[in-house]
């Protein structure tokens, strides 16, 4: 019976596994995949940051003109407020000093409120590349999972 089975089995010397790679080939493949991985992620980061920068570049001239006009209007309004408040203290020699202090306190309070609002808005949206970070985090989890299953 043993002869019967041995005739159906292939000769061990003639079996060739074509899927076996040398360590050098595996390392070269791994190096190439890592380079592709890093270049893809860097391209994503460049694209996302480029889009954000392009938007900022387009909006900047308009923002500067708007800020100059607002500054001019603000100075005119401040002069108006100081004159109106000084009229209320017309009999006093300190009328303009008191007017300046009152306007400064009001501006300080309003400025603080606006600055806190803006800071909160910036913290909510942020300037970091959220999509790229999210993809890299998913890649990290995937790599950890792959590493655990390969070991």
Helices and strands as residue ranges (DSSP letters): H 2-6, G 12-14, H 23-88, H 95-125, H 130-150
